[in-house]
Amino acid sequence: MPAHYPVPIQEDIRDLLGDLLARGVAVDKTTALVLDDDAVGVVASYVTAEDEVGALCVCDGRFAVLAGAALVLVPPNVAREQIDAGELDDTQVEIAHEVANILSRLLNTPRTPHLRLRTLHRLPGELPPDVRGLLDRPEFRRDFVTAIDGYGEGRMSILVA
C-alpha cells in the first residue's frame, strides 16, 4: 500500500539541501536510523490542517548540528566541537527548526493534504503520543546518510503516515 504523503528520494533531499546550504551535499540511502533513549537529535512533526501528524523527519545530533552550522556559516571545527559537547543548545535547535521547515517542501504535492511543520522536538526528551505513534509504526520510511561538503556526515529519516 502506498504512503498517504510523498516520501522524498535522496536526489530530492540532496538538491534541496545543496540549494539551501549553498554547498555540495551527498545523500545516500542507509539502514534505519534508531535513536536510543539518551541519543541526541531532533524529531520534526508535520501536520495537516486538522493538526493530524502526517510525517516526521528524525535527525541525529550530527545532522542537526552540521546542517545548521552550514546554514549559518559556523566554522566546521566549531560545529565538530558542538557535536562533541553531546547536546543541542537552544540556538542549534532553532536553526534545525529552520532546516526542518524548508524540508516540508518535499512532503507536499497537489494530490495530498498539505503538511506544515508543527514543532521540532529535542532528543533526548518526551514525544507526544501522536508523534511517538508514527515513529513506532510508520506507513513508509526512508533513511539517509548525508555528507555536507566541509562539514561531515549525519543521518536523517523521513517517516510518513
LOTI-734227 format. One line per field, with one value per residue (C-alpha): residue number from 0; residue in three letters; x, y, z. Coordinates in steps of 0.5 Angstrom, whole numbers. Layout:
<nodes>
pos	NUM; ... $
code	ALA; ... $
px	X; ... $
py	Y; ... $
pz	Z; ... $
</nodes>
This chain:
<nodes>
pos	0; 1; 2; 3; 4; 5; 6; 7; 8; 9; 10; 11; 12; 13; 14; 15; 16; 17; 18; 19; 20; 21; 22; 23; 24; 25; 26; 27; 28; 29; 30; 31; 32; 33; 34; 35; 36; 37; 38; 39; 40; 41; 42; 43; 44; 45; 46; 47; 48; 49; 50; 51; 52; 53; 54; 55; 56; 57; 58; 59; 60; 61; 62; 63; 64; 65; 66; 67; 68; 69; 70; 71; 72; 73; 74; 75; 76; 77; 78; 79; 80; 81; 82; 83; 84; 85; 86; 87; 88; 89; 90; 91; 92; 93; 94; 95; 96; 97; 98; 99; 100; 101; 102; 103; 104; 105; 106; 107; 108; 109; 110; 111; 112; 113; 114; 115; 116; 117; 118; 119; 120; 121; 122; 123; 124; 125; 126; 127; 128; 129; 130; 131; 132; 133; 134; 135; 136; 137; 138; 139; 140; 141; 142; 143; 144; 145; 146; 147; 148; 149; 150; 151; 152; 153; 154; 155; 156; 157; 158; 159; 160 $
code	MET; PRO; ALA; HIS; TYR; PRO; VAL; PRO; ILE; GLN; GLU; ASP; ILE; ARG; ASP; LEU; LEU; GLY; ASP; LEU; LEU; ALA; ARG; GLY; VAL; ALA; VAL; ASP; LYS; THR; THR; ALA; LEU; VAL; LEU; ASP; ASP; ASP; ALA; VAL; GLY; VAL; VAL; ALA; SER; TYR; VAL; THR; ALA; GLU; ASP; GLU; VAL; GLY; ALA; LEU; CYS; VAL; CYS; ASP; GLY; ARG; PHE; ALA; VAL; LEU; ALA; GLY; ALA; ALA; LEU; VAL; LEU; VAL; PRO; PRO; ASN; VAL; ALA; ARG; GLU; GLN; ILE; ASP; ALA; GLY; GLU; LEU; ASP; ASP; THR; GLN; VAL; GLU; ILE; ALA; HIS; GLU; VAL; ALA; ASN; ILE; LEU; SER; ARG; LEU; LEU; ASN; THR; PRO; ARG; THR; PRO; HIS; LEU; ARG; LEU; ARG; THR; LEU; HIS; ARG; LEU; PRO; GLY; GLU; LEU; PRO; PRO; ASP; VAL; ARG; GLY; LEU; LEU; ASP; ARG; PRO; GLU; PHE; ARG; ARG; ASP; PHE; VAL; THR; ALA; ILE; ASP; GLY; TYR; GLY; GLU; GLY; ARG; MET; SER; ILE; LEU; VAL; ALA $
px	0; 3; 4; -1; 4; 10; 17; 23; 28; 36; 36; 31; 34; 41; 38; 34; 40; 45; 41; 39; 47; 50; 55; 56; 51; 52; 46; 45; 40; 42; 39; 34; 36; 34; 36; 36; 33; 39; 41; 42; 38; 31; 24; 20; 13; 9; 1; -5; -10; -13; -7; -6; 1; 3; 10; 16; 24; 28; 35; 41; 45; 51; 46; 42; 49; 52; 46; 45; 52; 53; 47; 49; 56; 59; 66; 67; 71; 67; 61; 65; 66; 59; 58; 63; 59; 54; 48; 44; 43; 37; 41; 42; 35; 32; 37; 35; 28; 29; 32; 26; 21; 25; 25; 17; 17; 19; 13; 7; 4; -2; -5; -4; -7; -2; 3; 6; 12; 8; 14; 21; 22; 29; 32; 33; 26; 19; 15; 7; 3; 2; 9; 11; 6; 8; 15; 14; 9; 10; 7; 13; 20; 27; 33; 39; 46; 48; 55; 56; 62; 67; 63; 62; 56; 50; 44; 36; 30; 23; 17; 10; 3 $
py	0; 7; 12; 18; 23; 23; 20; 24; 21; 22; 26; 31; 32; 33; 38; 42; 42; 44; 50; 52; 51; 53; 48; 41; 35; 28; 24; 16; 11; 7; 3; 5; 11; 8; 13; 10; 14; 18; 20; 27; 29; 32; 30; 35; 33; 36; 36; 37; 43; 39; 38; 31; 28; 26; 26; 26; 28; 25; 27; 25; 30; 30; 32; 37; 41; 40; 42; 48; 50; 50; 54; 60; 59; 57; 54; 47; 46; 50; 45; 39; 42; 43; 35; 33; 37; 32; 36; 41; 48; 53; 56; 50; 47; 54; 53; 46; 48; 53; 47; 42; 48; 48; 41; 41; 43; 36; 33; 37; 35; 38; 31; 30; 34; 40; 39; 44; 44; 44; 43; 41; 36; 36; 29; 26; 28; 26; 26; 27; 21; 22; 23; 17; 13; 15; 14; 7; 5; 9; 7; 8; 11; 13; 13; 17; 19; 26; 29; 36; 39; 41; 39; 32; 27; 26; 22; 23; 19; 21; 17; 18; 16 $
pz	0; -2; 3; 4; 3; -1; 1; -2; -5; -4; -10; -8; -1; -4; -9; -3; 2; -3; -5; 2; 4; -2; -2; -4; -1; -2; 0; 0; 3; 9; 14; 19; 24; 31; 37; 44; 49; 51; 44; 42; 36; 34; 31; 27; 26; 20; 21; 17; 17; 22; 26; 25; 24; 17; 17; 21; 20; 25; 25; 29; 33; 28; 22; 26; 28; 22; 17; 22; 22; 15; 14; 19; 17; 23; 22; 21; 27; 32; 29; 31; 38; 39; 37; 42; 47; 47; 47; 43; 45; 44; 38; 35; 36; 33; 27; 26; 26; 20; 16; 18; 16; 9; 8; 9; 1; 0; 3; -1; -7; -11; -9; -2; 4; 6; 11; 15; 21; 27; 32; 33; 39; 42; 44; 49; 51; 51; 45; 44; 43; 36; 34; 38; 35; 28; 30; 32; 26; 20; 14; 10; 11; 8; 12; 9; 11; 9; 7; 7; 4; 9; 15; 15; 16; 19; 19; 18; 17; 14; 16; 13; 15 $
</nodes>
